[in-house]
Amino acid sequence: MIKKNKSALSEKDGVSQPETTSKKSAQKIKLNRRKQTSANEFIKNILAGDITFLSRAITLIESTNPKHQKKANEILDACLPHANNSVRIGITGVPGVGKSTFIESFGKHLTSLGKKVAVLAVDPSSSINKGSILGDKTRMEELVTDKNAFIRPSPSGTSLGGVAQKTRESIILCEAAGFDSIIIETVGVGQSETAVHSMVDFFLLLKLAGAGDELQGIKRGIIEMADAIVINKADGDNAKNAKIAKVEFTRALHLYPPKENGWVPKVLVASALKHQGIDNIYKMINDYISEAKSTSFFKSKRNIQNKYWLLETINQQLKANFYNNPEVSKLLSTEISKLENGKTSPFSAAKRLLNI
């Protein structure tokens, strides 16, 4: 007689999963995935404001595949005449300052005024595995469901100032899709924010009160770039500290010369969580843009930015071409080996590589 196994560890037959997709539908999905969408189809749908095609086009832009790059450039060239009709706002601050909460509150305020908002949020990338959480869509729960808002998180990679290398091109596509307010959120790791400053019309710095960095945080580079400082989380017990911080920052800002257009950076307090002070911040930015557009400053600044990105793109392409050269790849490993064995110097090795 065979004894039955009563052990809890014994294996039992599971429940078979029902077929949720017919064979015909599965085949159709497979064929659609294989089908290559033409550049013209991308362009037509982006100009019609199709978010799905906008997202897919940004993915093409971020790709390093030469075929994808060729199609992306074709899409960009066609979208360019329909771009440059937005206000571009850069927002930075140290991690924990409440950037995502602030952007959601500010973005909701903009959409309530009938604006179409695109948020290009750059998530920190790991320097070890190059991975990125890309969690802005989960942090901005209300804004992500707003039909007049579009949120696109991108890994920062190794790009300058924590800004994705292709953010500049993504702005053009968002503008062509009809978004009139572009918000760029930077990583805010305390490094150079030159990259984001060189692609926005207004640069906003978020700070915290009572964090012990009120005056220490006044570093020449970032303050010279900021068009305004907002003391965030100015609610509850922190409201008093926020007012003190506002006075200290305002005094410190007077030590810096005015902007080229005569603008003196403002200091405001806000509570993004409580939606307090957001309307004042919008009014300040709107006043700045109106003032800049009433003179030649707005257009002049954009022309300078375009020139900067021309040179930056050339630099990036030259670097990519250099490392993609098979002869360079072969000689590079040899030179590194010689360097490790003390048979050459970094400068001599670099010269030989550059002379290929």
Beta strands, then each sheet from edge to edge (+ up, - down):
strand 1: 87-92
strand 2: 117-123
strand 3: 149-155
strand 4: 181-185
strand 5: 202-208
strand 6: 228-232
strand 7: 266-269
sheet 1: 3+ 2+ 4+ 1+ 5+ 6+ 7+
end
